[in-house]
């Protein structure tokens, strides 16, 4: 799963880190997912956060991804521009 974010009033990469890092930390802490900033590292006001979760139950997987998406969308300091989901199974 990946989130394309537009950051609010950010004027430096240091300010960007102060916005992105708490989101990444909260997702990891609350939902035990692997998460990191994976794109747009050189742009001040854009960020791409990638997230991975493993489960034997597709229902649980969908629930966790829905919760992660709601958490990111609810953050007032960012605008969620798009979300991309990709599911992999044994056949992939």
VMD Tcl script that draws the C-alpha trace (Angstrom):
set ca {
  {0.00 0.00 0.00}
  {1.27 3.50 -0.67}
  {0.05 6.98 0.21}
  {0.76 10.05 -1.91}
  {0.69 13.06 0.41}
  {0.72 16.81 -0.04}
  {2.20 18.47 3.05}
  {0.92 21.73 4.45}
  {3.11 24.74 5.28}
  {6.53 23.06 4.90}
  {9.55 25.06 3.76}
  {12.45 22.67 4.28}
  {13.32 18.98 4.33}
  {13.78 19.26 8.10}
  {10.20 20.48 8.50}
  {9.05 17.73 6.16}
  {10.69 15.09 8.39}
  {8.93 16.58 11.41}
  {5.59 15.95 9.67}
  {6.29 12.57 8.03}
  {8.19 10.84 10.84}
  {5.31 10.96 13.39}
  {2.89 9.51 10.81}
  {5.28 6.66 10.02}
  {5.89 6.00 13.72}
  {2.19 6.00 14.61}
  {1.30 3.59 11.80}
  {4.06 1.21 12.92}
  {3.17 1.45 16.60}
  {-0.63 1.18 16.29}
  {-0.92 -1.44 13.57}
  {2.40 -3.36 13.61}
  {2.98 -2.75 9.90}
  {6.22 -2.16 8.05}
  {6.19 1.45 6.94}
  {8.65 4.00 5.54}
  {8.91 7.10 3.39}
  {9.61 5.59 -0.02}
  {9.40 8.44 -2.52}
  {9.65 12.17 -3.13}
  {12.40 12.48 -0.52}
  {13.87 15.53 -2.26}
  {10.59 17.48 -2.46}
  {9.52 19.67 0.48}
  {5.76 19.45 0.16}
  {5.27 15.93 -1.23}
  {5.80 12.55 0.39}
  {5.14 8.96 -0.53}
  {4.73 6.55 2.35}
  {4.87 2.83 1.66}
  {3.29 0.26 3.94}
  {3.39 -3.55 4.02}
  {1.42 -6.00 6.11}
  {1.29 -9.80 6.05}
  {-1.73 -11.87 7.06}
  {-3.20 -15.26 6.32}
  {-6.69 -13.73 6.39}
  {-7.69 -11.32 3.61}
  {-10.43 -9.84 5.81}
  {-7.93 -8.95 8.53}
  {-5.55 -7.55 5.93}
  {-8.26 -5.32 4.46}
  {-9.28 -4.14 7.93}
  {-5.72 -3.14 8.84}
  {-5.22 -1.30 5.53}
  {-8.56 0.52 5.96}
  {-7.53 1.64 9.46}
  {-4.14 2.83 8.22}
  {-5.79 4.80 5.43}
  {-8.23 6.45 7.85}
  {-5.38 7.39 10.20}
  {-3.42 9.10 7.42}
  {-6.51 10.81 5.95}
  {-7.43 12.21 9.38}
  {-4.09 13.99 9.85}
  {-4.77 17.74 9.47}
  {-1.19 18.59 8.46}
  {-1.35 16.51 5.25}
  {-3.69 16.10 2.31}
  {-4.08 12.52 1.11}
  {-3.88 12.77 -2.69}
  {-4.08 9.07 -3.54}
  {-3.84 5.58 -2.11}
  {-2.61 2.53 -4.02}
  {-3.24 -0.98 -2.76}
  {-1.77 -4.18 -4.10}
  {-2.49 -7.63 -2.69}
  {-0.15 -10.55 -3.30}
  {-1.10 -14.17 -2.77}
  {0.47 -17.60 -3.11}
  {-0.16 -17.55 -6.86}
  {2.02 -14.45 -7.45}
}
mol new
graphics top color blue
foreach p $ca { graphics top sphere $p radius 0.5 }
foreach p [lrange $ca 0 end-1] q [lrange $ca 1 end] { graphics top cylinder $p $q radius 0.2 }
display resetview
